[in-house]
Amino acid sequence: MAFQNLEIVHVVAMDQQRCIGKGNDLPWHISADLQHFKAITQGGVVVMGRKTLESMGRTLPKRVNWVITRDRNWSFEGTKVAYSIDEALTQAVADVASSEKPTSLFIIGGGEIFKQTIGIADRLELTHVELDVQGDAHYPEIPADFQKVASEQHIDDKTGIAFEFATYRK
Ligand SMILES: NC(=O)c1ccc[n+]([C@@H]2O[C@H](COP(=O)([O-])OP(=O)(O)OC[C@H]3O[C@@H](n4cnc5c(N)ncnc54)[C@H](OP(=O)(O)O)[C@@H]3O)[C@@H](O)[C@H]2O)c1
């Protein structure tokens, strides 16, 4: 763990090839997964890359939104901006401590940010979507020192897509 008493959590949905995005958008719409994401992160602090914020087009309500960019001129109403991963994590710690989820920092994408933080993640909240969407943003390989500690299988009523909510810990 990079910071004392702070659990770094990845929250992400991926397909069978670990694809998480296509054309700077989510490749699927599974409302139960959006609810799952909300339940995990609401009241807490989320950290994301600039492209993920722009793909959502809005900040996430009831969460402190930290965005990472290299562009010193970039801004978006309602976000806090950091210019490196280290800066984002260091500064977000104070927000985490005063949030409703005071021990967890939620990293929510996208591919570039997951790749650079998988080495410091303590818990992974992964939704495995039973699709192969051939997109352009990917989650890194799950390191061997993570083990799946919880799993729930579902099928989306509307689309028939099968998916699994899985928790991994070191
Ligand atoms: N399925 C899911 O759960 C999920 C979750 C999130 C996102 N997504 C998808 O993932 C895709 C976006 O992912 P992505 O990999 O293309 O982009 P991203 O990780 O969201 O953002 C990349 C941007 O972050 C900034 N950045 C990255 N590393 C940095 C560093 N070390 N220091 C400073 N800034 C840094 C840069 O911004 P600047 O260019 O401004 O400098 C870079 O262009 C979209 O398709 C989105 O829908 C899926």
The ligand as a MOL file (V3000), in Angstrom:
LIG
                    3D

  0  0  0     0  0            999 V3000
M  V30 BEGIN CTAB
M  V30 COUNTS 48 52 0 0 0
M  V30 BEGIN ATOM
M  V30 1 N -15.2410 0.1010 -18.6160 0
M  V30 2 C -14.8880 0.9150 -17.6300 0
M  V30 3 O -15.0770 0.6080 -16.4580 0
M  V30 4 C -14.2410 2.2180 -17.9680 0
M  V30 5 C -13.8470 3.0950 -16.9580 0
M  V30 6 C -13.2400 4.2990 -17.3230 0
M  V30 7 C -13.0200 4.5860 -18.6480 0
M  V30 8 N -13.3970 3.7120 -19.5980 0 CHG=1
M  V30 9 C -13.1350 3.9520 -21.0120 0
M  V30 10 O -11.7310 4.0890 -21.1910 0
M  V30 11 C -11.4860 4.9760 -22.2750 0
M  V30 12 C -10.5690 6.0950 -21.8060 0
M  V30 13 O -9.3380 5.5230 -21.3630 0
M  V30 14 P -7.9230 6.0630 -21.9380 0
M  V30 15 O -6.8700 5.1010 -21.5230 0
M  V30 16 O -8.0830 6.3680 -23.3750 0 CHG=-1
M  V30 17 O -7.7650 7.4730 -21.2060 0
M  V30 18 P -7.7120 7.9010 -19.6440 0
M  V30 19 O -6.8260 6.9700 -18.8890 0
M  V30 20 O -9.0850 8.1380 -19.1480 0
M  V30 21 O -7.0540 9.3550 -19.7680 0
M  V30 22 C -5.8050 9.4950 -20.3960 0
M  V30 23 C -5.3210 10.8990 -20.1510 0
M  V30 24 O -4.9740 11.0560 -18.7790 0
M  V30 25 C -3.8630 11.9270 -18.6760 0
M  V30 26 N -2.7450 11.1760 -18.1180 0
M  V30 27 C -2.4680 9.8530 -18.2240 0
M  V30 28 N -1.3550 9.5470 -17.5320 0
M  V30 29 C -0.9160 10.7030 -16.9800 0
M  V30 30 C 0.1870 11.0330 -16.1640 0
M  V30 31 N 1.0680 10.0980 -15.7360 0
M  V30 32 N 0.3430 12.3150 -15.7830 0
M  V30 33 C -0.5370 13.2760 -16.1770 0
M  V30 34 N -1.5990 13.0240 -16.9670 0
M  V30 35 C -1.7860 11.7440 -17.3570 0
M  V30 36 C -3.5690 12.4350 -20.0820 0
M  V30 37 O -4.3900 13.5770 -20.2450 0
M  V30 38 P -3.9790 14.8000 -21.2290 0
M  V30 39 O -3.9930 14.2240 -22.6110 0
M  V30 40 O -5.0560 15.8210 -20.9920 0
M  V30 41 O -2.6230 15.2610 -20.7830 0
M  V30 42 C -4.0810 11.2850 -20.9330 0
M  V30 43 O -4.3780 11.6570 -22.2650 0
M  V30 44 C -12.8500 5.4610 -22.7450 0
M  V30 45 O -13.2850 4.6370 -23.8380 0
M  V30 46 C -13.7330 5.2300 -21.5530 0
M  V30 47 O -15.0970 5.0520 -21.9070 0
M  V30 48 C -14.0090 2.5360 -19.2870 0
M  V30 END ATOM
M  V30 BEGIN BOND
M  V30 1 1 1 2
M  V30 2 2 2 3
M  V30 3 1 2 4
M  V30 4 1 4 5
M  V30 5 2 4 48
M  V30 6 2 5 6
M  V30 7 1 6 7
M  V30 8 2 7 8
M  V30 9 1 8 9
M  V30 10 1 8 48
M  V30 11 1 9 10
M  V30 12 1 9 46
M  V30 13 1 10 11
M  V30 14 1 11 12
M  V30 15 1 11 44
M  V30 16 1 12 13
M  V30 17 1 13 14
M  V30 18 2 14 15
M  V30 19 1 14 16
M  V30 20 1 14 17
M  V30 21 1 17 18
M  V30 22 2 18 19
M  V30 23 1 18 20
M  V30 24 1 18 21
M  V30 25 1 21 22
M  V30 26 1 22 23
M  V30 27 1 23 24
M  V30 28 1 23 42
M  V30 29 1 24 25
M  V30 30 1 25 26
M  V30 31 1 25 36
M  V30 32 1 26 27
M  V30 33 1 26 35
M  V30 34 2 27 28
M  V30 35 1 28 29
M  V30 36 1 29 30
M  V30 37 2 29 35
M  V30 38 1 30 31
M  V30 39 2 30 32
M  V30 40 1 32 33
M  V30 41 2 33 34
M  V30 42 1 34 35
M  V30 43 1 36 37
M  V30 44 1 36 42
M  V30 45 1 37 38
M  V30 46 2 38 39
M  V30 47 1 38 40
M  V30 48 1 38 41
M  V30 49 1 42 43
M  V30 50 1 44 45
M  V30 51 1 44 46
M  V30 52 1 46 47
M  V30 END BOND
M  V30 END CTAB
M  END
